[in-house]
Amino acid sequence: GVALGVIFSDDVKILINIEEIRSQEIAIGQPVRIAVDAYANEVFDGEISEIAPTFDHATRTVQVTVRPTGANASELKPGMFATVQLLEQ
């Protein structure tokens, strides 16, 4: 699946929301692929680093933190919009 998120802080992390129905499909350490419009031809590797312990009842989602893990992660800057693709473990 694909989720949209925003990059936060100098310690680069991306916050995304995953639908409650898909929450059983995710795990800490799960690999992801990150894309940003600023680097249209580049893909960034990452992984799920945190999963919130509770669901947002209004949106029926759980907040998930993704951290870039690849050598090119320093190219990602706070405020960029990212598309995150969840990969099979």
Summary of the structure (lengths in Angstrom):
residues: 89
radius of gyration: 12.3
end to end distance: 13.1
largest distance: 37.2
contacts: 244
relative contact order: 0.37
helix: 13%
strand: 48%
